[in-house]
Amino acid sequence: MHTFNRSSELTLHVFFQDHLWQWGITCVRPGGVGAKVVAYSDPGFCTELQARTDGERARLRRGDRPRSECV
């Protein structure tokens, strides 16, 4: 798994699964105990670059939301 752009407590992960490139966004749970998936791609992408570009766009949009979803 590749992890990119950890900022604002949101981390973008880009990975290859089931013959497609996928992305997921996680946030750190309070107290540093694990992470929570707050968004993911569905369906996947043909290339890593497409998945990373779309995932980064989603991460930036979510960056404006309150962190309450990480509780």
Residue pairs with C-beta under 8 A, 6 or more apart in sequence:
1 13
1 14
1 15
2 13
2 14
2 15
3 11
3 12
3 13
4 11
4 12
4 13
4 14
4 52
4 55
4 56
5 11
5 12
5 56
5 59
7 63
8 63
9 27
9 28
9 67
9 70
10 25
10 26
10 27
10 38
10 59
10 62
10 63
11 25
11 26
11 27
11 28
11 35
12 23
12 24
12 25
12 52
12 55
12 56
12 59
13 23
13 24
13 25
13 26
13 55
14 21
14 22
14 23
14 48
14 51
14 52
14 55
15 21
15 22
15 23
15 24
16 22
16 48
17 44
18 44
20 43
20 44
20 45
20 46
21 44
21 45
21 46
21 47
21 48
21 50
21 51
22 40
22 41
22 44
22 45
22 51
23 40
23 41
23 51
23 52
23 54
23 55
23 58
24 37
24 39
24 40
24 41
24 55
25 37
25 38
25 39
25 40
25 55
25 58
25 59
25 62
26 35
26 36
26 37
26 38
27 35
27 36
27 38
27 67
27 69
27 70
28 34
28 35
28 70
29 35
29 36
29 70
29 71
30 70
30 71
36 69
36 70
38 62
38 69
38 70
39 58
39 59
39 62
41 51
41 54
41 55
44 51
45 51
45 54
